[in-house]
Amino acid sequence: MLIHPWDAAHDEGEWRAWLSRHDFGQLAVNGLPGDPPWVQPMHFRYDPEPGPHGRVLAHLARPNPLWRALEANPAVLLSVVDDYVFVPGPWTAPEDAPSEHGTPTSYYAAVQLRCTARVVDDPAEKAELLNRQVAHFQPDGGTAPVAPGEAPFGRMLPGIRVLDLEVTEVRAKFKYAGNKPRDVQDRVADRLAERAGPGDHAARSHQLRRRTTD
């Protein structure tokens, strides 16, 4: 992922805050020799600790075909992309140029977590990590805890495996016109507010938060 200086996260807190609100991504696992990589969409829980970059918790069904590849090479990449919009060319044209000379582009936020995967099969640890993941998505409860050998979910434990991913490197990008003049940034922000389509509000919020002042 190319990251220009103007698209880079302002600091570690920016990508951490964004990731705390975005918990669905795609896990890329290196394929076995002769095979392409596996890419698995999944919900996950990001925990800022332990370690300098935190950890990711997720679970997948035991019949998932990626396990052999994952066990052969535990180095994986979790890619999370959201708050994306298409920006029409006329919105980005310089003030002294015809509108049709503007460049169509995309705005988006993306965080890529390089991780070392540990597969958890121990029933007690698996139950603990599953409960932590559910607590992230259902902080108010409402679902019985998982406990080995106990109803209602104990009998389902053998059918899943838990992924405990140690994050070893983070690459974060917030592509929201950081290299454009202020008048162009203001125009795009106005157009996003007027269009008010899917993703426009979130993209506009990022742009206003990050825009330059010169």
Secondary structure, DSSP 8 states (H G I E B T S, - for coil): ----GGGB-SSHHHHHHHHHH--EEEEEE---TTS--EEEEEE-EEE--STTT-EEEEEEETT-TTHHHHHH--EEEEEEEEEEEEE-GGGG--TTS-GGGS--EEEEEEEEEEEEEEEE--HHHHHHHHHHHHHHH-TT--S----TT-TTTGGGGGGEEEEEEEEEEEEEEEESSTTS-HHHHHHHHHHHHHH--TTHHHHHHHHHHH----
